[in-house]
């Protein structure tokens, strides 16, 4: 998987241009950056379109920084992860059902079977 610095380089982002992120973030910190009604909504660090996602990258020389992304640049970053290796390879999707409703979904690292346990996942 690419490092944060490699991902920023792939997207054409200068790490020094990113806003510093607080060490103790709360929901309001990131929500104000991407909410469509926020007066503080940010633009994508790559293409300057309105951001729909944000994350914090930890850069050794610069510390923690906000990485704001539009939909297209976020997808490009995800595709970079897939090119480096399928992130869910070797993992199994599991759904816990009660009656006719799913109540819990998740990913497990091993496909273990024992009496009373059924797992029909796919890698």
Backbone as JSON Lines, residues from 0, in Angstrom:
{"i":0,"aa":"X","n":[0.84,-1.17,0.0],"ca":[0.0,0.0,0.0],"c":[0.9,1.25,0.0]}
{"i":1,"aa":"X","n":[0.56,2.23,-0.79],"ca":[1.38,3.44,-0.88],"c":[1.36,4.23,0.44]}
{"i":2,"aa":"X","n":[2.46,4.89,0.72],"ca":[2.52,5.75,1.9],"c":[1.72,7.03,1.63]}
{"i":3,"aa":"X","n":[1.45,7.79,2.68],"ca":[0.74,9.06,2.51],"c":[1.5,9.99,1.57]}
{"i":4,"aa":"X","n":[2.8,10.02,1.7],"ca":[3.63,10.89,0.85],"c":[3.55,10.46,-0.62]}
{"i":5,"aa":"X","n":[3.57,9.15,-0.86],"ca":[3.44,8.64,-2.23],"c":[2.06,8.96,-2.81]}
{"i":6,"aa":"X","n":[1.02,8.82,-1.98],"ca":[-0.33,9.12,-2.44],"c":[-0.48,10.6,-2.79]}
{"i":7,"aa":"X","n":[0.09,11.48,-1.97],"ca":[0.04,12.92,-2.25],"c":[0.78,13.25,-3.54]}
{"i":8,"aa":"X","n":[1.94,12.61,-3.75],"ca":[2.7,12.85,-4.98],"c":[1.91,12.37,-6.19]}
{"i":9,"aa":"X","n":[1.26,11.22,-6.08],"ca":[0.44,10.68,-7.17],"c":[-0.68,11.65,-7.54]}
{"i":10,"aa":"X","n":[-1.27,12.3,-6.52],"ca":[-2.37,13.24,-6.75],"c":[-1.88,14.66,-7.06]}
{"i":11,"aa":"X","n":[-0.58,14.87,-7.06],"ca":[-0.03,16.18,-7.39],"c":[-0.2,17.21,-6.3]}
{"i":12,"aa":"X","n":[-0.14,16.78,-5.05],"ca":[-0.34,17.68,-3.91],"c":[1.0,17.98,-3.25]}
{"i":13,"aa":"X","n":[1.27,19.26,-3.02],"ca":[2.45,19.68,-2.28],"c":[2.15,19.52,-0.79]}
{"i":14,"aa":"X","n":[2.82,18.62,-0.08],"ca":[2.52,18.39,1.33],"c":[2.59,19.65,2.19]}
{"i":15,"aa":"X","n":[3.49,20.57,1.86],"ca":[3.63,21.8,2.64],"c":[2.42,22.72,2.5]}
{"i":16,"aa":"X","n":[1.6,22.51,1.46],"ca":[0.43,23.36,1.26],"c":[-0.79,22.91,2.07]}
{"i":17,"aa":"X","n":[-0.7,21.74,2.71],"ca":[-1.83,21.22,3.47],"c":[-1.96,21.93,4.82]}
{"i":18,"aa":"X","n":[-3.22,22.14,5.25],"ca":[-3.48,22.77,6.55],"c":[-3.05,21.85,7.68]}
{"i":19,"aa":"X","n":[-2.44,22.4,8.74],"ca":[-2.12,21.58,9.91],"c":[-3.4,21.06,10.56]}
{"i":20,"aa":"X","n":[-3.35,19.83,11.04],"ca":[-4.5,19.22,11.72],"c":[-4.23,19.18,13.22]}
{"i":21,"aa":"X","n":[-5.26,19.42,14.03],"ca":[-5.06,19.34,15.48],"c":[-4.81,17.9,15.91]}
{"i":22,"aa":"X","n":[-4.06,17.73,16.98],"ca":[-3.74,16.37,17.43],"c":[-4.97,15.66,18.0]}
{"i":23,"aa":"X","n":[-5.89,16.4,18.59],"ca":[-7.12,15.81,19.14],"c":[-8.3,16.34,18.34]}
{"i":24,"aa":"X","n":[-8.69,15.59,17.33],"ca":[-9.77,16.04,16.45],"c":[-11.12,15.58,16.98]}
{"i":25,"aa":"X","n":[-12.13,16.38,16.7],"ca":[-13.51,16.01,17.0],"c":[-14.3,16.08,15.69]}
{"i":26,"aa":"X","n":[-15.51,15.58,15.72],"ca":[-16.35,15.53,14.52],"c":[-16.49,16.91,13.87]}
{"i":27,"aa":"X","n":[-16.63,17.94,14.66],"ca":[-16.82,19.29,14.12],"c":[-15.62,19.75,13.3]}
{"i":28,"aa":"X","n":[-14.43,19.27,13.65],"ca":[-13.23,19.65,12.91],"c":[-13.3,19.23,11.45]}
{"i":29,"aa":"X","n":[-13.63,17.97,11.21],"ca":[-13.65,17.5,9.83],"c":[-14.96,17.82,9.13]}
{"i":30,"aa":"X","n":[-16.06,17.86,9.87],"ca":[-17.36,18.12,9.25],"c":[-17.4,19.52,8.63]}
{"i":31,"aa":"X","n":[-16.82,20.49,9.3],"ca":[-16.81,21.87,8.78],"c":[-16.04,21.96,7.47]}
{"i":32,"aa":"X","n":[-15.11,21.06,7.25],"ca":[-14.29,21.08,6.04],"c":[-15.01,20.54,4.81]}
{"i":33,"aa":"X","n":[-16.05,19.68,5.02],"ca":[-16.7,19.02,3.87],"c":[-18.2,19.22,3.79]}
{"i":34,"aa":"X","n":[-18.84,19.74,4.83],"ca":[-20.29,19.9,4.82],"c":[-20.72,20.94,3.78]}
{"i":35,"aa":"X","n":[-21.74,20.61,3.01],"ca":[-22.17,21.5,1.92],"c":[-22.74,22.82,2.42]}
{"i":36,"aa":"X","n":[-23.14,22.91,3.69],"ca":[-23.7,24.14,4.25],"c":[-22.7,24.93,5.08]}
{"i":37,"aa":"X","n":[-21.49,24.42,5.2],"ca":[-20.49,25.07,6.03],"c":[-19.84,26.25,5.3]}
{"i":38,"aa":"X","n":[-19.72,27.39,5.95],"ca":[-19.02,28.51,5.33],"c":[-17.5,28.25,5.24]}
{"i":39,"aa":"X","n":[-17.02,27.25,5.98],"ca":[-15.6,26.91,5.99],"c":[-15.28,25.7,5.11]}
{"i":40,"aa":"X","n":[-16.21,25.33,4.22],"ca":[-15.98,24.17,3.36],"c":[-14.71,24.37,2.53]}
{"i":41,"aa":"X","n":[-13.91,23.34,2.46],"ca":[-12.63,23.41,1.76],"c":[-12.75,22.92,0.32]}
{"i":42,"aa":"X","n":[-11.71,23.17,-0.42],"ca":[-11.6,22.68,-1.79],"c":[-10.58,21.56,-1.83]}
{"i":43,"aa":"X","n":[-10.7,20.73,-2.84],"ca":[-9.8,19.6,-3.03],"c":[-8.35,20.1,-3.13]}
{"i":44,"aa":"X","n":[-7.46,19.42,-2.46],"ca":[-6.04,19.8,-2.49],"c":[-5.41,19.57,-3.86]}
{"i":45,"aa":"X","n":[-6.02,18.72,-4.68],"ca":[-5.46,18.41,-6.0],"c":[-6.02,19.3,-7.09]}
{"i":46,"aa":"X","n":[-7.36,19.31,-7.23],"ca":[-7.96,19.95,-8.4],"c":[-8.78,21.2,-8.06]}
{"i":47,"aa":"X","n":[-8.93,21.5,-6.79],"ca":[-9.64,22.69,-6.3],"c":[-11.16,22.62,-6.45]}
{"i":48,"aa":"X","n":[-11.72,21.45,-6.77],"ca":[-13.18,21.28,-6.74],"c":[-13.6,21.23,-5.28]}
{"i":49,"aa":"X","n":[-14.89,21.37,-4.98],"ca":[-15.34,21.31,-3.6],"c":[-15.05,19.93,-3.0]}
{"i":50,"aa":"X","n":[-14.54,19.92,-1.79],"ca":[-14.18,18.68,-1.12],"c":[-15.42,17.97,-0.59]}
{"i":51,"aa":"X","n":[-15.4,16.64,-0.68],"ca":[-16.48,15.82,-0.12],"c":[-15.94,14.86,0.93]}
{"i":52,"aa":"X","n":[-14.62,14.8,1.06],"ca":[-13.99,13.91,2.03],"c":[-12.72,14.57,2.54]}
{"i":53,"aa":"X","n":[-12.35,14.21,3.74],"ca":[-11.09,14.68,4.3],"c":[-10.5,13.6,5.16]}
{"i":54,"aa":"X","n":[-9.22,13.63,5.32],"ca":[-8.52,12.7,6.19],"c":[-7.27,13.38,6.7]}
{"i":55,"aa":"X","n":[-6.67,12.81,7.7],"ca":[-5.44,13.37,8.25],"c":[-4.29,12.48,7.83]}
{"i":56,"aa":"X","n":[-3.27,13.09,7.27],"ca":[-2.05,12.37,6.91],"c":[-0.97,12.77,7.9]}
{"i":57,"aa":"X","n":[-0.14,11.81,8.25],"ca":[0.95,12.07,9.2],"c":[2.25,12.09,8.41]}
{"i":58,"aa":"X","n":[2.79,13.26,8.24],"ca":[4.01,13.45,7.46],"c":[5.16,13.75,8.42]}
{"i":59,"aa":"X","n":[6.19,12.94,8.36],"ca":[7.29,13.04,9.33],"c":[7.82,14.45,9.49]}
{"i":60,"aa":"X","n":[8.11,15.12,8.4],"ca":[8.73,16.45,8.48],"c":[7.73,17.55,8.83]}
{"i":61,"aa":"X","n":[6.44,17.34,8.52],"ca":[5.45,18.4,8.69],"c":[4.41,18.12,9.77]}
{"i":62,"aa":"X","n":[4.37,16.92,10.3],"ca":[3.37,16.56,11.3],"c":[2.05,16.18,10.63]}
{"i":63,"aa":"X","n":[0.98,16.25,11.41],"ca":[-0.34,15.87,10.9],"c":[-0.96,17.01,10.1]}
{"i":64,"aa":"X","n":[-1.48,16.65,8.92],"ca":[-2.06,17.63,8.01],"c":[-3.39,17.13,7.47]}
{"i":65,"aa":"X","n":[-4.3,18.06,7.16],"ca":[-5.57,17.72,6.53],"c":[-5.36,17.48,5.04]}
{"i":66,"aa":"X","n":[-5.95,16.42,4.53],"ca":[-5.93,16.14,3.09],"c":[-7.39,16.12,2.62]}
{"i":67,"aa":"X","n":[-7.85,17.23,2.06],"ca":[-9.23,17.39,1.59],"c":[-9.3,16.92,0.14]}
{"i":68,"aa":"X","n":[-10.38,16.18,-0.2],"ca":[-10.49,15.61,-1.54],"c":[-11.9,15.74,-2.11]}
{"i":69,"aa":"X","n":[-11.96,15.95,-3.42],"ca":[-13.23,15.87,-4.13],"c":[-13.5,14.39,-4.41]}
{"i":70,"aa":"X","n":[-14.65,14.08,-4.95],"ca":[-15.02,12.69,-5.23],"c":[-14.03,12.03,-6.19]}
{"i":71,"aa":"X","n":[-13.71,12.71,-7.28],"ca":[-12.85,12.11,-8.3],"c":[-11.43,11.84,-7.78]}
{"i":72,"aa":"X","n":[-10.88,12.76,-7.03],"ca":[-9.52,12.57,-6.5],"c":[-9.51,11.5,-5.41]}
{"i":73,"aa":"X","n":[-10.6,11.42,-4.63],"ca":[-10.71,10.37,-3.63],"c":[-10.72,9.01,-4.31]}
{"i":74,"aa":"X","n":[-11.48,8.88,-5.4],"ca":[-11.54,7.62,-6.15],"c":[-10.18,7.29,-6.76]}
{"i":75,"aa":"X","n":[-9.48,8.29,-7.26],"ca":[-8.14,8.06,-7.82],"c":[-7.21,7.51,-6.75]}
{"i":76,"aa":"X","n":[-7.3,8.01,-5.52],"ca":[-6.49,7.49,-4.42],"c":[-6.84,6.06,-4.07]}
{"i":77,"aa":"X","n":[-8.14,5.74,-4.13],"ca":[-8.57,4.36,-3.86],"c":[-8.04,3.44,-4.94]}
{"i":78,"aa":"X","n":[-8.1,3.89,-6.19],"ca":[-7.58,3.06,-7.29],"c":[-6.08,2.84,-7.14]}
{"i":79,"aa":"X","n":[-5.37,3.83,-6.62],"ca":[-3.94,3.66,-6.38],"c":[-3.73,2.53,-5.37]}
{"i":80,"aa":"X","n":[-4.56,2.46,-4.33],"ca":[-4.47,1.36,-3.36],"c":[-4.69,0.02,-4.05]}
{"i":81,"aa":"X","n":[-5.69,-0.05,-4.93],"ca":[-5.99,-1.3,-5.62],"c":[-4.85,-1.7,-6.54]}
{"i":82,"aa":"X","n":[-4.2,-0.73,-7.16],"ca":[-3.07,-1.04,-8.04],"c":[-1.91,-1.62,-7.23]}
{"i":83,"aa":"X","n":[-1.79,-1.2,-5.97],"ca":[-0.71,-1.68,-5.12],"c":[-1.02,-3.06,-4.55]}
{"i":84,"aa":"X","n":[-2.25,-3.5,-4.63],"ca":[-2.66,-4.8,-4.09],"c":[-4.06,-4.69,-3.54]}
{"i":85,"aa":"X","n":[-4.88,-5.67,-3.8],"ca":[-6.27,-5.62,-3.35],"c":[-6.32,-5.56,-1.83]}
{"i":86,"aa":"X","n":[-6.89,-4.5,-1.23],"ca":[-6.87,-4.35,0.22],"c":[-7.65,-5.43,0.96]}
{"i":87,"aa":"X","n":[-8.63,-6.06,0.32],"ca":[-9.42,-7.08,1.01],"c":[-9.0,-8.49,0.63]}
{"i":88,"aa":"X","n":[-7.93,-8.62,-0.12],"ca":[-7.47,-9.94,-0.53],"c":[-7.14,-10.77,0.71]}
{"i":89,"aa":"X","n":[-7.65,-12.0,0.74],"ca":[-7.4,-12.86,1.89],"c":[-8.32,-12.6,3.06]}
{"i":90,"aa":"X","n":[-9.35,-11.79,2.87],"ca":[-10.31,-11.51,3.93],"c":[-11.68,-11.96,3.46]}
{"i":91,"aa":"X","n":[-12.58,-12.19,4.4],"ca":[-13.89,-12.73,4.08],"c":[-14.99,-11.82,4.62]}
{"i":92,"aa":"X","n":[-15.96,-11.55,3.78],"ca":[-17.11,-10.73,4.15],"c":[-18.08,-11.63,4.9]}
{"i":93,"aa":"X","n":[-18.47,-11.23,6.1],"ca":[-19.36,-12.04,6.93],"c":[-20.56,-11.2,7.34]}
{"i":94,"aa":"X","n":[-21.75,-11.8,7.27],"ca":[-22.98,-11.14,7.69],"c":[-23.67,-12.0,8.75]}
{"i":95,"aa":"X","n":[-24.0,-11.38,9.88],"ca":[-24.72,-12.05,10.95],"c":[-26.19,-11.73,10.81]}
{"i":96,"aa":"X","n":[-27.0,-12.76,10.73],"ca":[-28.45,-12.6,10.52],"c":[-29.19,-13.01,11.78]}
{"i":97,"aa":"X","n":[-30.29,-12.33,12.05],"ca":[-31.24,-12.77,13.06],"c":[-32.6,-12.79,12.38]}
{"i":98,"aa":"X","n":[-33.19,-13.97,12.33],"ca":[-34.43,-14.1,11.57],"c":[-34.16,-13.83,10.11]}
{"i":99,"aa":"X","n":[-34.86,-12.85,9.56],"ca":[-34.68,-12.52,8.14],"c":[-33.96,-11.2,7.92]}
{"i":100,"aa":"X","n":[-33.3,-10.67,8.99],"ca":[-32.62,-9.37,8.88],"c":[-31.15,-9.47,9.21]}
{"i":101,"aa":"X","n":[-30.31,-8.81,8.41],"ca":[-28.89,-8.74,8.78],"c":[-28.71,-7.74,9.92]}
{"i":102,"aa":"X","n":[-27.94,-8.11,10.94],"ca":[-27.75,-7.19,12.07],"c":[-26.3,-6.75,12.23]}
{"i":103,"aa":"X","n":[-25.36,-7.45,11.57],"ca":[-23.96,-7.08,11.69],"c":[-23.22,-7.56,10.45]}
{"i":104,"aa":"X","n":[-22.38,-6.69,9.89],"ca":[-21.56,-7.08,8.76],"c":[-20.12,-6.68,9.04]}
{"i":105,"aa":"X","n":[-19.21,-7.44,8.51],"ca":[-17.81,-7.1,8.73],"c":[-16.9,-7.98,7.91]}
{"i":106,"aa":"X","n":[-15.6,-7.78,8.11],"ca":[-14.58,-8.55,7.41],"c":[-13.78,-9.34,8.43]}
{"i":107,"aa":"X","n":[-13.53,-10.62,8.12],"ca":[-12.74,-11.48,8.98],"c":[-11.52,-11.96,8.21]}
{"i":108,"aa":"X","n":[-10.43,-12.2,8.94],"ca":[-9.19,-12.62,8.3],"c":[-9.13,-14.11,7.99]}
{"i":109,"aa":"X","n":[-9.95,-14.91,8.66],"ca":[-9.89,-16.34,8.41],"c":[-11.29,-16.9,8.22]}
{"i":110,"aa":"X","n":[-11.36,-17.94,7.43],"ca":[-12.62,-18.61,7.16],"c":[-12.68,-19.83,8.06]}
{"i":111,"aa":"X","n":[-13.12,-19.64,9.3],"ca":[-13.15,-20.72,10.27],"c":[-14.54,-21.33,10.34]}
{"i":112,"aa":"X","n":[-14.59,-22.65,10.32],"ca":[-15.87,-23.35,10.42],"c":[-15.84,-24.26,11.63]}
{"i":113,"aa":"X","n":[-16.91,-24.26,12.39],"ca":[-17.06,-25.19,13.51],"c":[-18.55,-25.4,13.7]}
{"i":114,"aa":"X","n":[-18.95,-26.39,14.46],"ca":[-20.39,-26.63,14.64],"c":[-21.12,-25.38,15.11]}
{"i":115,"aa":"X","n":[-22.2,-25.07,14.45],"ca":[-22.99,-23.88,14.82],"c":[-22.49,-22.6,14.19]}
{"i":116,"aa":"X","n":[-21.45,-22.68,13.37],"ca":[-20.9,-21.49,12.74],"c":[-20.83,-21.72,11.24]}
{"i":117,"aa":"X","n":[-21.45,-20.84,10.47],"ca":[-21.4,-20.94,9.02],"c":[-20.8,-19.68,8.48]}
{"i":118,"aa":"X","n":[-19.94,-19.82,7.54],"ca":[-19.31,-18.66,6.93],"c":[-19.26,-18.88,5.43]}
{"i":119,"aa":"X","n":[-20.0,-18.08,4.7],"ca":[-19.98,-18.17,3.24],"c":[-19.53,-16.83,2.71]}
{"i":120,"aa":"X","n":[-18.29,-16.56,2.84],"ca":[-17.75,-15.27,2.4],"c":[-16.94,-15.45,1.14]}
{"i":121,"aa":"X","n":[-16.47,-14.34,0.63],"ca":[-15.61,-14.39,-0.54],"c":[-14.45,-13.44,-0.33]}
{"i":122,"aa":"X","n":[-13.33,-13.83,-0.87],"ca":[-12.14,-12.99,-0.72],"c":[-12.15,-11.88,-1.73]}
